[in-house]
């Protein structure tokens, strides 16, 4: 399972902003967050925008 939504929210990035930064449609991001999985190409785009490594998306964010 990917923790896209949790990492996105921790950084204060909205779905529309994530869409703009990644080039992934809003609806697709919403679907990815619900399903918890996605294409590797989309996961890489998301990880890059969030400043994470791909592996980091597999772990819930900490409360640091």
mmJSON file of the N, C-alpha and C atoms, coordinates in Angstrom:
{"data_MODEL":{"atom_site":{
"group_PDB":["ATOM","ATOM","ATOM","ATOM","ATOM","ATOM","ATOM","ATOM","ATOM","ATOM","ATOM","ATOM","ATOM","ATOM","ATOM","ATOM","ATOM","ATOM","ATOM","ATOM","ATOM","ATOM","ATOM","ATOM","ATOM","ATOM","ATOM","ATOM","ATOM","ATOM","ATOM","ATOM","ATOM","ATOM","ATOM","ATOM","ATOM","ATOM","ATOM","ATOM","ATOM","ATOM","ATOM","ATOM","ATOM","ATOM","ATOM","ATOM","ATOM","ATOM","ATOM","ATOM","ATOM","ATOM","ATOM","ATOM","ATOM","ATOM","ATOM","ATOM","ATOM","ATOM","ATOM","ATOM","ATOM","ATOM","ATOM","ATOM","ATOM","ATOM","ATOM","ATOM","ATOM","ATOM","ATOM","ATOM","ATOM","ATOM","ATOM","ATOM","ATOM","ATOM","ATOM","ATOM","ATOM","ATOM","ATOM","ATOM","ATOM","ATOM","ATOM","ATOM","ATOM","ATOM","ATOM","ATOM","ATOM","ATOM","ATOM","ATOM","ATOM","ATOM","ATOM","ATOM","ATOM","ATOM","ATOM","ATOM","ATOM","ATOM","ATOM","ATOM","ATOM","ATOM","ATOM","ATOM","ATOM","ATOM","ATOM","ATOM","ATOM","ATOM","ATOM","ATOM","ATOM","ATOM","ATOM","ATOM","ATOM","ATOM","ATOM","ATOM","ATOM","ATOM","ATOM","ATOM","ATOM","ATOM","ATOM","ATOM","ATOM","ATOM","ATOM","ATOM","ATOM","ATOM","ATOM","ATOM","ATOM","ATOM","ATOM","ATOM","ATOM","ATOM","ATOM","ATOM","ATOM","ATOM","ATOM","ATOM","ATOM","ATOM","ATOM","ATOM","ATOM","ATOM","ATOM","ATOM","ATOM","ATOM","ATOM","ATOM","ATOM","ATOM","ATOM","ATOM","ATOM","ATOM","ATOM","ATOM","ATOM","ATOM","ATOM","ATOM","ATOM","ATOM","ATOM","ATOM","ATOM","ATOM","ATOM","ATOM"],
"id":[1,2,3,4,5,6,7,8,9,10,11,12,13,14,15,16,17,18,19,20,21,22,23,24,25,26,27,28,29,30,31,32,33,34,35,36,37,38,39,40,41,42,43,44,45,46,47,48,49,50,51,52,53,54,55,56,57,58,59,60,61,62,63,64,65,66,67,68,69,70,71,72,73,74,75,76,77,78,79,80,81,82,83,84,85,86,87,88,89,90,91,92,93,94,95,96,97,98,99,100,101,102,103,104,105,106,107,108,109,110,111,112,113,114,115,116,117,118,119,120,121,122,123,124,125,126,127,128,129,130,131,132,133,134,135,136,137,138,139,140,141,142,143,144,145,146,147,148,149,150,151,152,153,154,155,156,157,158,159,160,161,162,163,164,165,166,167,168,169,170,171,172,173,174,175,176,177,178,179,180,181,182,183,184,185,186,187,188,189,190,191,192],
"type_symbol":["N","C","C","N","C","C","N","C","C","N","C","C","N","C","C","N","C","C","N","C","C","N","C","C","N","C","C","N","C","C","N","C","C","N","C","C","N","C","C","N","C","C","N","C","C","N","C","C","N","C","C","N","C","C","N","C","C","N","C","C","N","C","C","N","C","C","N","C","C","N","C","C","N","C","C","N","C","C","N","C","C","N","C","C","N","C","C","N","C","C","N","C","C","N","C","C","N","C","C","N","C","C","N","C","C","N","C","C","N","C","C","N","C","C","N","C","C","N","C","C","N","C","C","N","C","C","N","C","C","N","C","C","N","C","C","N","C","C","N","C","C","N","C","C","N","C","C","N","C","C","N","C","C","N","C","C","N","C","C","N","C","C","N","C","C","N","C","C","N","C","C","N","C","C","N","C","C","N","C","C","N","C","C","N","C","C","N","C","C","N","C","C"],
"label_atom_id":["N","CA","C","N","CA","C","N","CA","C","N","CA","C","N","CA","C","N","CA","C","N","CA","C","N","CA","C","N","CA","C","N","CA","C","N","CA","C","N","CA","C","N","CA","C","N","CA","C","N","CA","C","N","CA","C","N","CA","C","N","CA","C","N","CA","C","N","CA","C","N","CA","C","N","CA","C","N","CA","C","N","CA","C","N","CA","C","N","CA","C","N","CA","C","N","CA","C","N","CA","C","N","CA","C","N","CA","C","N","CA","C","N","CA","C","N","CA","C","N","CA","C","N","CA","C","N","CA","C","N","CA","C","N","CA","C","N","CA","C","N","CA","C","N","CA","C","N","CA","C","N","CA","C","N","CA","C","N","CA","C","N","CA","C","N","CA","C","N","CA","C","N","CA","C","N","CA","C","N","CA","C","N","CA","C","N","CA","C","N","CA","C","N","CA","C","N","CA","C","N","CA","C","N","CA","C","N","CA","C","N","CA","C","N","CA","C","N","CA","C","N","CA","C"],
"label_alt_id":[null,null,null,null,null,null,null,null,null,null,null,null,null,null,null,null,null,null,null,null,null,null,null,null,null,null,null,null,null,null,null,null,null,null,null,null,null,null,null,null,null,null,null,null,null,null,null,null,null,null,null,null,null,null,null,null,null,null,null,null,null,null,null,null,null,null,null,null,null,null,null,null,null,null,null,null,null,null,null,null,null,null,null,null,null,null,null,null,null,null,null,null,null,null,null,null,null,null,null,null,null,null,null,null,null,null,null,null,null,null,null,null,null,null,null,null,null,null,null,null,null,null,null,null,null,null,null,null,null,null,null,null,null,null,null,null,null,null,null,null,null,null,null,null,null,null,null,null,null,null,null,null,null,null,null,null,null,null,null,null,null,null,null,null,null,null,null,null,null,null,null,null,null,null,null,null,null,null,null,null,null,null,null,null,null,null,null,null,null,null,null,null],
"label_comp_id":["UNK","UNK","UNK","UNK","UNK","UNK","UNK","UNK","UNK","UNK","UNK","UNK","UNK","UNK","UNK","UNK","UNK","UNK","UNK","UNK","UNK","UNK","UNK","UNK","UNK","UNK","UNK","UNK","UNK","UNK","UNK","UNK","UNK","UNK","UNK","UNK","UNK","UNK","UNK","UNK","UNK","UNK","UNK","UNK","UNK","UNK","UNK","UNK","UNK","UNK","UNK","UNK","UNK","UNK","UNK","UNK","UNK","UNK","UNK","UNK","UNK","UNK","UNK","UNK","UNK","UNK","UNK","UNK","UNK","UNK","UNK","UNK","UNK","UNK","UNK","UNK","UNK","UNK","UNK","UNK","UNK","UNK","UNK","UNK","UNK","UNK","UNK","UNK","UNK","UNK","UNK","UNK","UNK","UNK","UNK","UNK","UNK","UNK","UNK","UNK","UNK","UNK","UNK","UNK","UNK","UNK","UNK","UNK","UNK","UNK","UNK","UNK","UNK","UNK","UNK","UNK","UNK","UNK","UNK","UNK","UNK","UNK","UNK","UNK","UNK","UNK","UNK","UNK","UNK","UNK","UNK","UNK","UNK","UNK","UNK","UNK","UNK","UNK","UNK","UNK","UNK","UNK","UNK","UNK","UNK","UNK","UNK","UNK","UNK","UNK","UNK","UNK","UNK","UNK","UNK","UNK","UNK","UNK","UNK","UNK","UNK","UNK","UNK","UNK","UNK","UNK","UNK","UNK","UNK","UNK","UNK","UNK","UNK","UNK","UNK","UNK","UNK","UNK","UNK","UNK","UNK","UNK","UNK","UNK","UNK","UNK","UNK","UNK","UNK","UNK","UNK","UNK"],
"label_asym_id":["A","A","A","A","A","A","A","A","A","A","A","A","A","A","A","A","A","A","A","A","A","A","A","A","A","A","A","A","A","A","A","A","A","A","A","A","A","A","A","A","A","A","A","A","A","A","A","A","A","A","A","A","A","A","A","A","A","A","A","A","A","A","A","A","A","A","A","A","A","A","A","A","A","A","A","A","A","A","A","A","A","A","A","A","A","A","A","A","A","A","A","A","A","A","A","A","A","A","A","A","A","A","A","A","A","A","A","A","A","A","A","A","A","A","A","A","A","A","A","A","A","A","A","A","A","A","A","A","A","A","A","A","A","A","A","A","A","A","A","A","A","A","A","A","A","A","A","A","A","A","A","A","A","A","A","A","A","A","A","A","A","A","A","A","A","A","A","A","A","A","A","A","A","A","A","A","A","A","A","A","A","A","A","A","A","A","A","A","A","A","A","A"],
"label_entity_id":["1","1","1","1","1","1","1","1","1","1","1","1","1","1","1","1","1","1","1","1","1","1","1","1","1","1","1","1","1","1","1","1","1","1","1","1","1","1","1","1","1","1","1","1","1","1","1","1","1","1","1","1","1","1","1","1","1","1","1","1","1","1","1","1","1","1","1","1","1","1","1","1","1","1","1","1","1","1","1","1","1","1","1","1","1","1","1","1","1","1","1","1","1","1","1","1","1","1","1","1","1","1","1","1","1","1","1","1","1","1","1","1","1","1","1","1","1","1","1","1","1","1","1","1","1","1","1","1","1","1","1","1","1","1","1","1","1","1","1","1","1","1","1","1","1","1","1","1","1","1","1","1","1","1","1","1","1","1","1","1","1","1","1","1","1","1","1","1","1","1","1","1","1","1","1","1","1","1","1","1","1","1","1","1","1","1","1","1","1","1","1","1"],
"label_seq_id":[1,1,1,2,2,2,3,3,3,4,4,4,5,5,5,6,6,6,7,7,7,8,8,8,9,9,9,10,10,10,11,11,11,12,12,12,13,13,13,14,14,14,15,15,15,16,16,16,17,17,17,18,18,18,19,19,19,20,20,20,21,21,21,22,22,22,23,23,23,24,24,24,25,25,25,26,26,26,27,27,27,28,28,28,29,29,29,30,30,30,31,31,31,32,32,32,33,33,33,34,34,34,35,35,35,36,36,36,37,37,37,38,38,38,39,39,39,40,40,40,41,41,41,42,42,42,43,43,43,44,44,44,45,45,45,46,46,46,47,47,47,48,48,48,49,49,49,50,50,50,51,51,51,52,52,52,53,53,53,54,54,54,55,55,55,56,56,56,57,57,57,58,58,58,59,59,59,60,60,60,61,61,61,62,62,62,63,63,63,64,64,64],
"pdbx_PDB_ins_code":[null,null,null,null,null,null,null,null,null,null,null,null,null,null,null,null,null,null,null,null,null,null,null,null,null,null,null,null,null,null,null,null,null,null,null,null,null,null,null,null,null,null,null,null,null,null,null,null,null,null,null,null,null,null,null,null,null,null,null,null,null,null,null,null,null,null,null,null,null,null,null,null,null,null,null,null,null,null,null,null,null,null,null,null,null,null,null,null,null,null,null,null,null,null,null,null,null,null,null,null,null,null,null,null,null,null,null,null,null,null,null,null,null,null,null,null,null,null,null,null,null,null,null,null,null,null,null,null,null,null,null,null,null,null,null,null,null,null,null,null,null,null,null,null,null,null,null,null,null,null,null,null,null,null,null,null,null,null,null,null,null,null,null,null,null,null,null,null,null,null,null,null,null,null,null,null,null,null,null,null,null,null,null,null,null,null,null,null,null,null,null,null],
"Cartn_x":[0.835,0.0,0.882,0.482,1.19,0.48,1.241,0.694,0.799,0.255,0.34,-0.406,-1.632,-2.464,-1.85,-1.352,-0.789,0.454,1.321,2.519,2.137,1.185,0.742,0.177,-0.698,-1.318,-0.301,0.668,1.698,2.466,2.662,3.382,2.463,1.165,0.22,-0.024,0.059,-0.161,-1.566,-2.345,-3.707,-3.66,-4.767,-4.854,-4.701,-5.385,-5.184,-3.726,-3.048,-1.647,-0.784,-1.056,-0.322,-0.511,-1.727,-2.03,-1.21,-1.162,-0.424,1.074,1.609,3.04,3.486,2.594,2.955,2.488,1.463,0.872,-0.112,-0.44,-1.405,-2.776,-3.814,-5.145,-5.633,-6.405,-6.94,-7.677,-8.555,-9.347,-8.443,-7.366,-6.43,-5.755,-5.326,-4.698,-5.678,-6.921,-7.938,-8.109,-8.146,-8.281,-7.062,-5.873,-4.647,-4.643,-5.088,-5.11,-6.128,-7.229,-8.24,-7.765,-7.152,-6.714,-5.435,-4.54,-3.262,-2.238,-2.473,-1.486,-1.54,-0.484,-0.465,0.682,0.735,1.838,3.126,4.212,5.509,5.824,5.477,5.756,5.047,3.803,3.083,3.651,4.01,4.592,5.895,6.704,7.95,7.683,6.698,6.336,5.903,5.068,4.551,5.683,6.522,7.644,8.558,8.838,9.696,9.104,7.812,7.146,7.16,6.997,6.969,8.372,9.399,10.765,11.112,10.517,10.716,11.352,11.886,12.302,11.075,11.077,9.95,9.607,10.624,10.405,9.668,9.874,9.234,7.713,7.196,5.742,5.104,5.933,5.427,5.31,5.773,5.779,4.961,4.091,3.342,4.303,3.954,4.83,4.843,5.943,6.04,5.543,5.322,4.817,5.935,7.029,8.173,7.805],
"Cartn_y":[-1.184,0.0,1.25,2.223,3.498,4.521,5.295,6.306,7.695,7.823,9.075,10.193,9.941,10.974,11.46,10.541,10.91,11.793,11.425,12.236,13.593,13.599,14.846,15.793,15.27,16.11,16.619,15.776,16.189,17.4,17.45,18.567,19.738,19.573,20.654,20.918,19.882,20.021,19.521,20.359,19.981,19.061,18.382,17.518,18.341,19.501,20.286,20.728,21.097,21.498,20.297,19.141,17.925,17.612,17.775,17.534,18.452,19.709,20.686,20.389,20.003,19.743,18.451,17.452,16.153,15.965,16.712,16.506,15.343,14.83,13.729,14.351,13.963,14.539,14.381,15.35,15.353,14.054,13.663,12.443,11.215,11.164,10.043,10.042,11.198,11.277,10.831,11.281,10.863,9.342,8.765,7.315,6.588,7.098,6.481,6.476,7.58,7.684,6.722,6.498,5.552,4.113,3.791,2.414,2.05,3.025,2.751,2.097,2.167,1.649,2.469,2.342,3.066,2.564,3.093,2.787,3.344,2.665,3.119,4.519,4.784,6.104,7.213,6.975,7.969,8.059,6.933,6.935,7.732,7.613,8.374,9.872,10.274,11.699,12.231,11.46,11.877,11.958,10.944,10.938,12.132,12.445,13.591,14.896,15.088,16.32,16.416,15.277,15.271,15.271,15.186,15.168,13.862,12.766,11.452,10.49,9.399,8.283,7.404,6.629,5.754,4.855,4.309,3.45,4.173,5.482,6.25,6.243,6.106,6.086,4.823,3.809,2.558,2.609,3.684,3.818,5.036,4.893,6.068,7.149,8.405,9.473,9.487,9.95,10.071,11.452,11.612,12.878,13.826,13.823,14.705,16.148],
"Cartn_z":[0.0,0.0,0.0,-0.801,-0.845,0.037,0.759,1.663,1.035,-0.158,-0.906,-0.173,0.193,0.815,2.126,2.935,4.228,4.048,3.123,2.872,2.276,1.365,0.737,1.779,2.651,3.676,4.689,5.039,5.998,5.473,4.169,3.562,3.199,3.427,3.166,1.691,0.882,-0.558,-0.887,-1.553,-1.948,-3.162,-3.41,-4.597,-5.881,-5.995,-7.222,-7.425,-6.343,-6.466,-6.86,-6.261,-6.605,-8.084,-8.56,-9.969,-10.867,-10.499,-11.299,-11.296,-10.141,-10.017,-10.696,-10.728,-11.298,-12.732,-13.128,-14.448,-14.468,-13.282,-13.152,-12.89,-13.615,-13.399,-11.957,-11.504,-10.138,-9.842,-10.737,-10.529,-10.353,-11.109,-11.001,-9.638,-9.17,-7.845,-6.772,-6.864,-5.888,-5.919,-7.105,-7.233,-6.668,-6.928,-6.42,-4.893,-4.311,-2.854,-2.247,-2.922,-2.429,-2.554,-3.688,-3.937,-3.202,-3.055,-2.397,-3.301,-4.616,-5.56,-6.836,-7.656,-8.922,-9.792,-10.99,-11.894,-11.293,-11.543,-11.038,-11.574,-12.81,-13.394,-12.621,-12.217,-11.421,-10.015,-9.43,-8.086,-8.068,-9.119,-9.206,-9.285,-10.08,-10.184,-8.827,-8.142,-6.837,-5.81,-5.77,-4.83,-5.068,-6.314,-6.635,-6.134,-6.352,-5.905,-4.376,-3.707,-2.244,-1.631,-2.465,-1.972,-1.276,-1.757,-1.148,-2.136,-1.592,-2.43,-2.641,-3.675,-3.981,-2.782,-2.131,-0.963,0.163,0.287,1.361,1.242,0.038,-0.15,0.438,0.704,1.269,2.791,3.403,4.853,5.251,6.276,6.729,7.241,7.051,7.553,9.081,9.637,11.101,11.521,12.782,13.315,13.739,13.007,13.327,13.156],
"occupancy":[1.0,1.0,1.0,1.0,1.0,1.0,1.0,1.0,1.0,1.0,1.0,1.0,1.0,1.0,1.0,1.0,1.0,1.0,1.0,1.0,1.0,1.0,1.0,1.0,1.0,1.0,1.0,1.0,1.0,1.0,1.0,1.0,1.0,1.0,1.0,1.0,1.0,1.0,1.0,1.0,1.0,1.0,1.0,1.0,1.0,1.0,1.0,1.0,1.0,1.0,1.0,1.0,1.0,1.0,1.0,1.0,1.0,1.0,1.0,1.0,1.0,1.0,1.0,1.0,1.0,1.0,1.0,1.0,1.0,1.0,1.0,1.0,1.0,1.0,1.0,1.0,1.0,1.0,1.0,1.0,1.0,1.0,1.0,1.0,1.0,1.0,1.0,1.0,1.0,1.0,1.0,1.0,1.0,1.0,1.0,1.0,1.0,1.0,1.0,1.0,1.0,1.0,1.0,1.0,1.0,1.0,1.0,1.0,1.0,1.0,1.0,1.0,1.0,1.0,1.0,1.0,1.0,1.0,1.0,1.0,1.0,1.0,1.0,1.0,1.0,1.0,1.0,1.0,1.0,1.0,1.0,1.0,1.0,1.0,1.0,1.0,1.0,1.0,1.0,1.0,1.0,1.0,1.0,1.0,1.0,1.0,1.0,1.0,1.0,1.0,1.0,1.0,1.0,1.0,1.0,1.0,1.0,1.0,1.0,1.0,1.0,1.0,1.0,1.0,1.0,1.0,1.0,1.0,1.0,1.0,1.0,1.0,1.0,1.0,1.0,1.0,1.0,1.0,1.0,1.0,1.0,1.0,1.0,1.0,1.0,1.0,1.0,1.0,1.0,1.0,1.0,1.0],
"B_iso_or_equiv":[0.0,0.0,0.0,0.0,0.0,0.0,0.0,0.0,0.0,0.0,0.0,0.0,0.0,0.0,0.0,0.0,0.0,0.0,0.0,0.0,0.0,0.0,0.0,0.0,0.0,0.0,0.0,0.0,0.0,0.0,0.0,0.0,0.0,0.0,0.0,0.0,0.0,0.0,0.0,0.0,0.0,0.0,0.0,0.0,0.0,0.0,0.0,0.0,0.0,0.0,0.0,0.0,0.0,0.0,0.0,0.0,0.0,0.0,0.0,0.0,0.0,0.0,0.0,0.0,0.0,0.0,0.0,0.0,0.0,0.0,0.0,0.0,0.0,0.0,0.0,0.0,0.0,0.0,0.0,0.0,0.0,0.0,0.0,0.0,0.0,0.0,0.0,0.0,0.0,0.0,0.0,0.0,0.0,0.0,0.0,0.0,0.0,0.0,0.0,0.0,0.0,0.0,0.0,0.0,0.0,0.0,0.0,0.0,0.0,0.0,0.0,0.0,0.0,0.0,0.0,0.0,0.0,0.0,0.0,0.0,0.0,0.0,0.0,0.0,0.0,0.0,0.0,0.0,0.0,0.0,0.0,0.0,0.0,0.0,0.0,0.0,0.0,0.0,0.0,0.0,0.0,0.0,0.0,0.0,0.0,0.0,0.0,0.0,0.0,0.0,0.0,0.0,0.0,0.0,0.0,0.0,0.0,0.0,0.0,0.0,0.0,0.0,0.0,0.0,0.0,0.0,0.0,0.0,0.0,0.0,0.0,0.0,0.0,0.0,0.0,0.0,0.0,0.0,0.0,0.0,0.0,0.0,0.0,0.0,0.0,0.0,0.0,0.0,0.0,0.0,0.0,0.0],
"pdbx_formal_charge":[null,null,null,null,null,null,null,null,null,null,null,null,null,null,null,null,null,null,null,null,null,null,null,null,null,null,null,null,null,null,null,null,null,null,null,null,null,null,null,null,null,null,null,null,null,null,null,null,null,null,null,null,null,null,null,null,null,null,null,null,null,null,null,null,null,null,null,null,null,null,null,null,null,null,null,null,null,null,null,null,null,null,null,null,null,null,null,null,null,null,null,null,null,null,null,null,null,null,null,null,null,null,null,null,null,null,null,null,null,null,null,null,null,null,null,null,null,null,null,null,null,null,null,null,null,null,null,null,null,null,null,null,null,null,null,null,null,null,null,null,null,null,null,null,null,null,null,null,null,null,null,null,null,null,null,null,null,null,null,null,null,null,null,null,null,null,null,null,null,null,null,null,null,null,null,null,null,null,null,null,null,null,null,null,null,null,null,null,null,null,null,null],
"auth_seq_id":[1,1,1,2,2,2,3,3,3,4,4,4,5,5,5,6,6,6,7,7,7,8,8,8,9,9,9,10,10,10,11,11,11,12,12,12,13,13,13,14,14,14,15,15,15,16,16,16,17,17,17,18,18,18,19,19,19,20,20,20,21,21,21,22,22,22,23,23,23,24,24,24,25,25,25,26,26,26,27,27,27,28,28,28,29,29,29,30,30,30,31,31,31,32,32,32,33,33,33,34,34,34,35,35,35,36,36,36,37,37,37,38,38,38,39,39,39,40,40,40,41,41,41,42,42,42,43,43,43,44,44,44,45,45,45,46,46,46,47,47,47,48,48,48,49,49,49,50,50,50,51,51,51,52,52,52,53,53,53,54,54,54,55,55,55,56,56,56,57,57,57,58,58,58,59,59,59,60,60,60,61,61,61,62,62,62,63,63,63,64,64,64],
"auth_comp_id":["UNK","UNK","UNK","UNK","UNK","UNK","UNK","UNK","UNK","UNK","UNK","UNK","UNK","UNK","UNK","UNK","UNK","UNK","UNK","UNK","UNK","UNK","UNK","UNK","UNK","UNK","UNK","UNK","UNK","UNK","UNK","UNK","UNK","UNK","UNK","UNK","UNK","UNK","UNK","UNK","UNK","UNK","UNK","UNK","UNK","UNK","UNK","UNK","UNK","UNK","UNK","UNK","UNK","UNK","UNK","UNK","UNK","UNK","UNK","UNK","UNK","UNK","UNK","UNK","UNK","UNK","UNK","UNK","UNK","UNK","UNK","UNK","UNK","UNK","UNK","UNK","UNK","UNK","UNK","UNK","UNK","UNK","UNK","UNK","UNK","UNK","UNK","UNK","UNK","UNK","UNK","UNK","UNK","UNK","UNK","UNK","UNK","UNK","UNK","UNK","UNK","UNK","UNK","UNK","UNK","UNK","UNK","UNK","UNK","UNK","UNK","UNK","UNK","UNK","UNK","UNK","UNK","UNK","UNK","UNK","UNK","UNK","UNK","UNK","UNK","UNK","UNK","UNK","UNK","UNK","UNK","UNK","UNK","UNK","UNK","UNK","UNK","UNK","UNK","UNK","UNK","UNK","UNK","UNK","UNK","UNK","UNK","UNK","UNK","UNK","UNK","UNK","UNK","UNK","UNK","UNK","UNK","UNK","UNK","UNK","UNK","UNK","UNK","UNK","UNK","UNK","UNK","UNK","UNK","UNK","UNK","UNK","UNK","UNK","UNK","UNK","UNK","UNK","UNK","UNK","UNK","UNK","UNK","UNK","UNK","UNK","UNK","UNK","UNK","UNK","UNK","UNK"],
"auth_asym_id":["A","A","A","A","A","A","A","A","A","A","A","A","A","A","A","A","A","A","A","A","A","A","A","A","A","A","A","A","A","A","A","A","A","A","A","A","A","A","A","A","A","A","A","A","A","A","A","A","A","A","A","A","A","A","A","A","A","A","A","A","A","A","A","A","A","A","A","A","A","A","A","A","A","A","A","A","A","A","A","A","A","A","A","A","A","A","A","A","A","A","A","A","A","A","A","A","A","A","A","A","A","A","A","A","A","A","A","A","A","A","A","A","A","A","A","A","A","A","A","A","A","A","A","A","A","A","A","A","A","A","A","A","A","A","A","A","A","A","A","A","A","A","A","A","A","A","A","A","A","A","A","A","A","A","A","A","A","A","A","A","A","A","A","A","A","A","A","A","A","A","A","A","A","A","A","A","A","A","A","A","A","A","A","A","A","A","A","A","A","A","A","A"],
"auth_atom_id":["N","CA","C","N","CA","C","N","CA","C","N","CA","C","N","CA","C","N","CA","C","N","CA","C","N","CA","C","N","CA","C","N","CA","C","N","CA","C","N","CA","C","N","CA","C","N","CA","C","N","CA","C","N","CA","C","N","CA","C","N","CA","C","N","CA","C","N","CA","C","N","CA","C","N","CA","C","N","CA","C","N","CA","C","N","CA","C","N","CA","C","N","CA","C","N","CA","C","N","CA","C","N","CA","C","N","CA","C","N","CA","C","N","CA","C","N","CA","C","N","CA","C","N","CA","C","N","CA","C","N","CA","C","N","CA","C","N","CA","C","N","CA","C","N","CA","C","N","CA","C","N","CA","C","N","CA","C","N","CA","C","N","CA","C","N","CA","C","N","CA","C","N","CA","C","N","CA","C","N","CA","C","N","CA","C","N","CA","C","N","CA","C","N","CA","C","N","CA","C","N","CA","C","N","CA","C","N","CA","C","N","CA","C","N","CA","C","N","CA","C","N","CA","C"],
"pdbx_PDB_model_num":[1,1,1,1,1,1,1,1,1,1,1,1,1,1,1,1,1,1,1,1,1,1,1,1,1,1,1,1,1,1,1,1,1,1,1,1,1,1,1,1,1,1,1,1,1,1,1,1,1,1,1,1,1,1,1,1,1,1,1,1,1,1,1,1,1,1,1,1,1,1,1,1,1,1,1,1,1,1,1,1,1,1,1,1,1,1,1,1,1,1,1,1,1,1,1,1,1,1,1,1,1,1,1,1,1,1,1,1,1,1,1,1,1,1,1,1,1,1,1,1,1,1,1,1,1,1,1,1,1,1,1,1,1,1,1,1,1,1,1,1,1,1,1,1,1,1,1,1,1,1,1,1,1,1,1,1,1,1,1,1,1,1,1,1,1,1,1,1,1,1,1,1,1,1,1,1,1,1,1,1,1,1,1,1,1,1,1,1,1,1,1,1]
}}}
